[in-house]
């Protein structure tokens, strides 16, 4: 029971916002592909597979991140109780968990076509280099965006077996969305991160952090409108797009870089933002 508790804590399974933010872009790509290829059974089957894959890969990513950051985590109030930093589990045991989880994720990956498998293998480069980015650049959130939203392209390719310009636009929109919400999230740790020498967009733009978030959410909204401009009108999809945009505006108006609780709540609110955009794309 103790080992299970540590495993759940290590993989953040009690904090679903992480794997949901990984899953929503996958669901967008699938919904967009489904609007062209109307195979409902395949859509639902792949939706389940991508959800399971998101849970597994986010869990593996959390462990890798904690291994890489164990010395930094010990110095940050929010992360010092994480299992590896707190000495509750060894690096060797943690790596074993990573191998098992990645093995399960690979089994899911090979259910798709060859292009999707190649894209999935390629995403490993992004996934395992991201934890090091906060040491060398003020733009780790950009690398997170590239990594977390790769599923948009994979999901599209899993059904259509190609990569289109339209799905690249959706991928870009998702990247700017991540730049916005993870800058909000990073504001929680700005003081501790600066002391120990870690970098982030939250620190780089700390004097104009709200303006930076506004810019990213504005670009996200404009790219979504550009992508679906021909379908926007008096329909349900347009209503969901409006709700999605207003959910971003709500975050901008609510978050306070000096209030960690508000930052966390606004970050978590993106679960609803992701859901609204999924409904919008699915309803087209």
Buried (B, 14 or more C-beta within 10 A) or exposed (E): EEEEEBBBBBBBBEBBBBBBBBBBBBBBBBBBBBBEEEEEEBBEEBBEBBBBBBBBBBBBBBBBBBBBBBEBBBBBEEBEEBBBBBEBBEEEBBEEBBEEBBEBBBEBBEEBEEBBBBBBEEBBEBBBEBBBBBEEBBBBBBBBBBBBBBBBBBBBBBBBBEBBEEBBBBBBBBBBBBBBBBBBBBBBBBEBBBEEEBBBBBBBBBEEBBEBBBBBBBBBBEBBBEBBEEBBEEEEBBBBBEBBBEBBEBBBEBBBBEBBEBBBBBBBBBBBBBBBBBBBBBBB
